[in-house]
């Protein structure tokens, strides 16, 4: 069961003017499930994306990069679940292109105005015929208030749909930010086997879109890890329609720009944390905070070492305060000049380690009390400087193995 996560209330997901979503059952892998989503964008919308760093990236990722780099005005996205169209070579690229061609024809666009996305099983041919057959139903379903159903339509091993929404006032205009995401396993920073689509009706100067998208990814989806595997398909796309009518935002570090930026960050972070809360087999949501580093990069390095450790993660699953595993991860994180005699370690409000050794007042019963909680914060202070970084992860349970062993059956 997901950790303190509920399905989104459709009434709490605000429509974004200029964005419509339609969902259909195409039978991509299994019958009678929502597995095809079409998103259309009003003319004049802008789109930017951040994609997996896995060099063995999927065909739709390759095509999305090409279409965004080509400068065509993106006006539609097509998302299928059940098949990743990854590890499929030139044939996979041809099938991804055919999907774009089919949707473009239906919407009277050119194929370069369509971004394709796929998620699911790797190394199987994309059933383009089923997707094409399902497009008319998805298009007929297009409406602005379809975010909750779209969140269901992009799920794979997720147990719950994931969506979030905010509204802020910018220049006297109400600006909406709404997004959806999917992901539960093969999750690691840069990025994970996740898809996320975030839209706003704010007017933004074109030169700011990619920077805003990258910053939002770095603050959210690049701070989560479930199992340390970087996927072939992960994609995070931010869209701005400009329909709110505010004066175009020309900077993001102050005033109205900062208001929008922070709201986008908040939505992206909520979506990213929802992925961790719904991690495959997860029973604990764990925040790993590393303070006192010389740089943010080395703080992240230590945080990821802790968050990726199977020994740490299984200890959390067992509610076992075997906290030497955390210290070991700090030590092998790769900071060559780390001074272990300065390390401080806290488990929520419990001070476990001081000056590199067990704090005399620490009692294992106190650690055990915290380890039984559904939400836990691990805080490490390196005592090397003023930098800080936080990542979010979950425990590793028996069900993680079962889910992934049975994934293709």
Beta strands, then each sheet from edge to edge (+ up, - down):
strand 1: 19-24
strand 2: 36-41
strand 3: 46-51
strand 4: 76-83
strand 5: 114-121
strand 6: 162-170
strand 7: 173-182
strand 8: 195-200
strand 9: 235-240
strand 10: 285-293
strand 11: 344-347
strand 12: 350-354
strand 13: 357-358
strand 14: 375-381
strand 15: 387-394
sheet 1: 1+ 2- 4+ 5+
sheet 2: 3+ 9- 8- 7+ 6-
sheet 3: 13+ 12- 11+ 14- 10- 15+
end
